[in-house]
Amino acid sequence: MTLEFLKNNTDISATRKIVAWTLGIMLVALVAGYVYYIKTAIYNIAEASQLESDSAELSGRLSELEYKYISLKNGITEARARELGFEPVVYPQYVKKPRPQSLLSLDQRNTTR
């Protein structure tokens, strides 16, 4: 059986070359993929660090604006409003939006004939 196989497959070295080249190409592809994913991971870590510092900076700016808002809000008094030309309302009038009688359009009580 072995002699018959060798007679039919005399070009074993060509098969070995094909297998070696295929394995080599696969190895190069795997190494290239590994390098790419490592590079991407490092880039993402650096980007996350930058985003954290940006977030901290924005948080500090937001705190400053909140402090400024609160100090301006606390600075408004009735005396200050009068200085700016505002006057107290003697008879307040409120605007009311009428409520619908029914929210369903098929309600028979809501129809006019």
Summary of the structure (lengths in Angstrom):
residues: 113
radius of gyration: 40.3
end to end distance: 103.3
largest distance: 117.1
contacts: 171
relative contact order: 0.03
helix: 70%
strand: 0%
